[in-house]
Amino acid sequence: QLQLVESGGGLVQPGGSLRLSCTASVNLDGYAIGWFRQAPGKEREGVSCISSRGGATNYPVSVKGRFTISRDNPKNTVYLQMNSLKPEDTAVYYCNALNDWGKGTLVTVSS
């Protein structure tokens, strides 16, 4: 059974950076993977996705130019590099693959 484990969240000041990781328990070659986030009182929203071999990525306007998704298929891991973080990026970040979700990692952007 697929298990996804997110890590790398924490408290960071505005303008800072974090790199999130999502590690899968099975080989995800051939599958697209997405990062989502959910802020308190808000619906879950997509922040990035990457194609099976990493050749295509997608970002909403809110994070484009600041977030970068990448994957290391031999390690069954997808990364989300987040730069120039803003307080509005505060949320629990989840990865999704094959319609399964991890438990999330909390990112708090605050001074």
C-alpha positions in Angstrom: 0.0 0.0 0.0 1.2 3.5 -0.9 2.4 5.6 2.0 3.5 9.2 1.5 5.6 11.0 4.2 6.1 14.7 4.1 8.9 16.4 5.9 10.8 19.7 6.1 8.2 22.0 7.5 8.9 24.5 10.2 8.9 28.1 11.3 10.6 30.6 9.0 10.7 34.3 8.8 9.2 36.2 5.8 11.6 36.1 2.9 13.1 32.8 4.1 13.3 29.4 2.4 12.3 25.9 3.2 12.6 22.6 1.2 9.9 20.1 1.7 10.3 16.4 0.9 7.7 13.8 0.1 8.9 10.2 0.2 6.8 7.4 -1.1 6.9 3.8 0.1 6.6 2.5 -3.4 8.1 3.3 -6.8 6.3 6.2 -8.3 8.0 6.2 -11.7 5.4 6.9 -14.3 3.1 8.9 -12.1 2.6 12.6 -11.7 2.8 14.0 -8.1 1.4 17.1 -6.7 1.9 19.4 -3.7 -1.1 20.9 -2.0 -1.6 23.1 1.0 -4.4 24.0 3.4 -4.4 27.1 5.5 -6.6 27.4 8.6 -10.2 28.0 7.6 -9.5 27.6 3.9 -9.9 24.9 1.3 -7.0 22.7 0.2 -5.3 24.2 -2.9 -2.8 22.9 -5.3 0.6 24.6 -5.3 2.6 22.5 -7.7 2.7 19.3 -9.8 5.3 17.5 -11.7 5.1 14.9 -14.5 6.2 11.4 -14.2 9.8 12.1 -15.4 10.0 15.6 -14.2 9.9 17.2 -17.6 6.8 19.2 -17.0 5.8 21.3 -13.9 2.9 23.6 -13.1 2.4 26.3 -10.6 -0.5 28.7 -9.7 0.2 32.4 -9.9 0.4 32.7 -6.2 3.7 30.7 -6.0 5.1 30.9 -9.5 8.7 32.1 -9.5 9.1 31.4 -5.8 8.4 27.6 -5.5 10.2 24.9 -7.5 9.1 21.2 -7.6 11.5 18.5 -8.5 11.7 14.7 -8.1 14.3 12.0 -7.6 12.7 8.9 -8.9 15.4 6.4 -7.6 14.8 7.8 -4.1 11.0 7.8 -4.6 11.1 11.4 -3.4 9.6 14.7 -4.6 10.8 18.0 -3.3 9.3 21.5 -3.0 11.8 24.3 -2.7 10.1 27.3 -1.4 11.8 30.7 -1.5 10.8 34.2 -0.6 8.2 32.9 1.7 5.3 35.1 2.8 3.0 34.9 5.8 0.2 33.8 3.4 2.2 30.7 2.6 1.5 29.5 6.1 -0.4 26.2 5.8 -0.1 22.4 6.1 1.5 21.1 3.0 0.6 17.7 1.6 1.8 15.6 -1.3 -0.5 13.5 -3.4 0.1 10.6 -5.7 -2.3 8.0 -7.1 -5.1 9.8 -5.1 -3.4 9.0 -1.8 -2.3 11.7 0.6 0.4 12.1 3.2 -0.3 13.5 6.7 1.2 16.8 5.8 3.9 19.0 7.2 3.3 22.4 8.8 4.9 25.5 7.4 4.6 28.7 9.4 5.9 32.0 8.0 6.1 34.6 10.7 8.4 37.1 12.2 
